[in-house]
């Protein structure tokens, strides 16, 4: 490793500490594991390989994010709970009985799926595509020229846009996680709102960061902070504690871009940016916890025109605060649940691999699921849902099996391997197209690769409608591509 590369890689001592922790946790779990020890060791090796090779030189961003999601949701969750919590899981596991044989089958299913992803990753790197060492060509010249000549206007317009979208979404409840929409916009505008909140606004952040690096060849505190604030407000308005997803992807894209664009960056810049992110992320989690505890009827009763005086605003805050206390007093999730069990993973495989009616009929029925306010197919058929008594006129909470468990509905190991191999190939093809059509924007590649990986990790509800997400992803990409082409054409005509 040369000096240029070493600036962008963590010191080896931190990697050694990380590997040592994995070994210690693995040993503790091995001692408590109820099944065959060699199966747990195999599972640990393959899981760690999926994570490790996601950061290798020839890895694409999808490799990185799917490795992180699956390592957290499968290996870390299972290892921690076996080592310290007697193999008991917070999320429902259906017919899984906790026996050694049941654990072994779940781990073999998981290892098979991981091998499919690893196989396609290495074949893609060897025969199809890897990112270039450096990016020197200036792409998207039409968009960059507009940004260069109207930088302040663009930045101000972006701030107005994401603040307006967030405030309106909080007030009207157009699209929020786990909640029934309180407002349906006409002419398909609700779909546009959803796209903006999911990754449309974050894509604008990716473009702005890319333009800054291309034009100035240096890092910029104001633009980085701007993208962090966008992620913060967007996720609060979504009632989502997942700020780490889009914002983390942008951050990792920025980090990787330092090498691609040969940009010098101080250690102080990285630390300050990280600390600001941690502050905003922590604040977003606290705010979302409080907003989720507010009865939607309280928000519906608010009349903005009545909040002109400071006293009226104080009364509103008091009303919301009292409502929060009533709900939160019933009990709150522990930090371990929020951090560890929020990652979809091993429980889905446990439930599916232990389900007595696996087969092609189950697979076929799962694909027929349609959107509704009822419990999901997985909640209804494979587990005892924790949401069976939820008021579904206000909330729509669902449990998710994840893509790996979903692909094991037929109960076939070869089918599972082939599915994960094909899905890995599809994800790689999407990322390659983002790189080509997105003008070599590494930050945009990181963002949209995370969107794909997150969709796979959280797969299972209304699977046939996945085309909507991937369609909006390509619509997002085509808007960027054709906007640039139009501006190039316009500039040529002016000349």
N, C-alpha and C positions, 0 to 999 in steps of 0.2 A: 504494500500500500504506500503510495507516494504522499508527500506532504499536502498536496492539493486535496486529495481525497480524505486525508485524516482529519481535516477541519470539519468535515461533515459527518463523521462517524463518532459514536460515543467512545470514550476511552475504554480500552480492553478490560481494565479492572472492573468497570461497571458490568460489562458482559459476563465476566467471571463470577461476580457476585450474583447476578441474575441466574446463571446456570447452577450455581451452588444452592440457591434457594429452591430451584426446581428439583434438584437431587434430594434435598432435605425433605421437602413436601412429599415427593414420590416415595421415599423410604418410609415415612410415617404412614402414608396411605397403604403402602404395600403390606405393612404389618397388620393393618386392620381390614384389608380387602377380603370379603367373604368368599370370593371365587378362586379360580386358578391364578396364582401369582404371575405366571409367565404371560397370561393374557393381558393383565394390567400393565406389565412391562412393555409389551408390544404396543398397546394403546398409548402409553407415555412416549415411546420413541417416535411413533408416527405422528402424534399430535404436536410434539416439539419440533419435528422436522417440518411440518406444515407451517408453523410459525417462523422457524429459522430461515427456511428457503424463501419465505415471503419478503425477506430483506436482503437477499443475495443480489449480486451485481446485475443479473439478467432478469430479475423479477419485474413484473408490471405491477401497477397499483392494486389491481384486483387481487393478485397473490398476497399482497401485504394485508389488505383489509379483511379478506375472507380468512386468512390465517389468524388474525387477531380475534375476530368475532368467534371463530370456532374454537380457538384455544381457550378463550375465556368461558364460552358457553358449554364446552364439553370437558376439557381436561381440568382446568382450574376449579370449576364448580364441583365436579365429581371428586377430585382429589381432596379438596378442602372438606367436603361433607363426609367423605369416608374417613379421613384422618381425624377429624375433630367433632363430628356430629353424628356418629354412629350410622352413617349412610342414610340419614333421614333428609328428605328434600322438602323445600317450602312449596314448590309448585306441584300440582297433582301429577301422578305417574300411572294412573289407570290400574290395570291388572298386574302391574309389576309387584312381585311379592317380596323383594329384597333378598331372595335366595342367591347363593353363589352362582347357580346356573343362569338365573335371570340377569345378574350383573355381567357374566361372561358373554352372553348373547348380545346385550346392549353394546358392550365394548367392541365386540367383533363387527357388529353392524357399523359402528362409528368408524372403526379403522378401515373397513372396506370402502366407505364413502370418501374418506380422506385420501386413500391411495388413488382413487379416480382423479381427484383434483391435482395431486402431486404429479401423476403421469402426464396429464395434458399440459401442465405448466412446463415440464422439462421438454416435451416435444415442441411446444410453441417457441420456447427459447432457442432450441437447436435448429429448427427448420423454418420458422415463420417470421417472428418479429422480436426485436429487442429495441429499447430506446437508444438513441445515439449518445455518444460520450459528451458531445457539446452541441449547443444550438446557437448558431451564429447568424442564420438567415432571419431577416425581419419579415415575418408573415403578418397577415391581417393589416396591411398598410392603410386600407381605407378607414378602418375603425381607429387605428392608432393616430392617424392624422387629425381626425375629429377630436380625439381625446387630448392630443398635444395642443391644439389650438383653442380648445374650450375646456380645459381641465377643471377650473373652478366651477363652471356651470354644471359640468357632468357630475362632479362630486356633490355639489349642493342638491342637484336634482335627485341623485341616488338617496341621499339622506331623507329628503322629503318623501320619496317613494316608499322606502321601507318603514319609516315611522308611521306614515299614513296607513299603509297596509296592516301593520301590527295593531294600531289603535282601533281601526274599524273592525278587525277580526275579533279583538277582545270584547268589544261592545256588542257586536251583532252575532258572534258565534258562527261564522260562515263555515269554517273548517277547523275543528279542534280534535285532538286525539282522545278517543274513548267517549266522545259526547255526540249526541244527536244534533245535527245542525239546527240552530235556532232561526236561521235566515237562509232562504234559497234565492239566489240571485237569478234574474231572468237572462235569457239568451245565452245560456251556457257560461255565464261569467263566474259562477261558483267554481267551475273547472279551472279557469284561468287563475282564480285566487288560490286554489289548492296548489297549482303548479308553482306560482310565485313563492308560496310558503315552503313547499317541499325542497325545491332546489333552484327555482328561477332567480330569486334575489341573490342566493349564494353564487350562482353562475355570473351575475354581474360583478360581485366581489372578485371572483376569479379573473375576470377580464381586466378589471382595474389594476389588480396586483400584477398581472402579466404585463400590462402596458407600462406600469411604473418600472419594472425590471428591464423591459426592452429599451425604454427611452433613457433612463437615468443610470442603469447598471449599479444600483445601490438600493439598500433597504430604506423603508420609509415608515417611521412611527405612525404618522397620522393615518395613512392608508390602511395599515395593519389594524390599528385601533378601530377604524371605521368598519372593517369587515367583522371584527369581534363584536362590536355593538349591534351590527345587523343580525348576527347569529343569536345574540342574547335576546333582542326584542322579538325576533321571529319565533323563537322557541317558547318564549313566555306566552305569546299570543296563541300558539298552538297547544298550550297546556302540556308541553312536552319537556321531559327532563333529559332529552337527547341532544342538547346543544353540542355535546362533545363530538357528535357524528359529523355533521357538515363542517363545523368550525375546525374540528380536529383534522379533517381531510384537507381543508384549505391550508392549515398550518403545516401539515406534512408536505403538501405540494410546494409551499413556499420554501421549506427546508431543503427539499430536493432541488428546487430551482436554483438555489445558490450555486450548486455545482454546475448545472446545465448552462447557466448564463455567466459563469466565472465571476460571481459577485462576492466581494469581500464583505464579511459581516462580523461584527464584534460579538463576543460571548455575552456582553451586557445586553445587546439587542435581543438575543434569544431568551435570556433569563427574564428581562422585563416583559417581553411579549407573553411568555409563559405565565408569569405571575398575574398579569392582567386577565388572561384567559381563565385561570383558576378562580380569580375573584368573581368574574362575571358568571362563570359556570355555577359556582356555589350559590351565588345570589339568585340565579335562574331556578335552581332546584328548590330553594326556599319559597320563592314567589309562586312557583307552579304548585307546590304543596298547598299553599294557602288558597290560590285561585281554584284549585280542584275541589276544595272543601266548601266553596260557596255554592249555595243552591242557585241554579240558573234563573229561578224566578226572581231572585234578588237583583240580578243584572237586568232582567227584562223590565223591572219596575223603575229602573233609573231613567230619569229624563234629563238629558244633558243641559237643557235650557234652565233647569232648576239649580244648577251647580255654579251659578255665577258668583255667589258669595262664598267667602271663606268658611263661614259657619255652616252652610249647607254641605260643603265638602267635608268638613270635620264630622258631621252627623253621618254622612255616608260611610266614611272610614270606620267610625265606631260601630255602625250596623254590620259591616263586613267583618270586623274584628270579633264581635260577639258571636257571629255565626261560625267563624273559624274555630273559636274556643269550644263551642258545642260539639262540633264534628271531631276535632282533634282529640278531645277528651275521651273519645271512645277507643282510642288506641292508635298508635302510629307504627309504621314499619321500622324495623331496626336498620341501622346503617349497613349491616352485613347483607340484608335483603336487598336494599337499594343498589348496592355496589355489585354484589356477586350474582344475585338471582334475577337481575334485570336482563341478563344475556340469555336469549333463547338457545336451547341446546339439548343437553343430555336427557332431560325429563321427557321430551318428545320421543326420543329414540326408545327410552324405557317403556313408555306407554304403548308405542306401536309394536315394538318387538315382542311384547307380552300379550298383545291383543289376540284372542282366540279365533277371530274371524278374518285374519289376513287373507288377501287374495285379490284377483283382478276385479272382482265385483266391488270391493272396497275402494280400490283405485279409481274405478269408473264413477262410482257414486260421489267421491270427493271432488271430481272435476265438474260435477253438475251443480255444485253449490252456487247460489245466487245471493246478491246483497239483500239483507233484510235486517229487521230489528230483533230477530230471534237469535238464540244461541247458535254459535258456529257449528259446522259439521263435526269438527274435532271435539269441541266441548260437549256436544250431544251424544256422540257415539263412543269415544275412546277414553274419556276421563270423567270423573265426577267434578263438574265445573265449579270453581269458586264463585262464578258469576250467575248461578242459576236463580238466585233470589234478587238480582239487581233490577231496579226499576228501569226497564228498557224503553220507557217513553222519554227518558232524559239521557240515559247513558248507553253506550254500546261497547262494553268491554268484552274482549275475546282472548282465549288462550291460543297459542300458536305452536304447531309441532316443529316448524323449521323445514327447510328443503330436504335435508338428509333423511329425517324421519318420514316425510311425505313420500319420498321416492322408495321407501321400504314398505309402503302399504301392501304391495303384492307379496311381500315376504321372500323375495328373490335376491340373493347376493349378487349374481352376475348382472341383473337388471339395475340394481343400485349402483354398481361400479360404472356401468355404461351411462346411466343418467348423470352422475356427477362428472364424468369425463366430458359428456356433451355440453353440460351446463358451463363447465370451465372453459370449453372452446367458444361457446356463445359469448361469455363474459369477455374473453380476450378479443374476439372480433369486434365487440362494441367499443372496447377501449382503444383498439387500433383505429377504428373509424373516428372516434373523438379526437385522437391525435392528428389524423389526416385532415378532417374537416374543420377542426378547431384551431388550425394554424399553428400546430406544435405547442399549444398552451398546456404546459405540464401541470399547472395548478388546476385547470379545468379537467384534465385527465384524472387527477387525484380525486376531485370532488365527485365526478360522475361514476368513477370506479367504485367509490364508497357507496353511492346510491344503489348500484347493482349488487354489490356484496351484501348490503344491508337488506335488500329485498330478498335475496336468497336465504339469509340467516333468519328472517322473519316471515318466511313463506308458509302458506297453508290455508289462509282464509280467502275464499272466492278465487282460486288459482287461475281460472279461465280468464279473469279480467286483468291479468298481469300485463296484457298488451297495452293497457291504458298508461301504465307507468313507463314502459319502454317506448311507447309512441310519443308521450310527452317529452321523454328524454331526447328523442331524435328531432322532435319539433323544436325543442330548445336549441339543439345543435344547428338545425337548418336556419333558424332565425339569425344566429350568429354568422353563419357562412354567407347567406344571401344578403344580409345587411352589409357585410364587408364588400361583397361583389358589387352591390348597388353603389356604394360610396366610391369605389374605384372607378366605376363607369361614369359616375357623376363628375368626379374630379377630372377625368380625361376630357369630358365634354367641355368643362369650364376652361381647360387649357387650350 
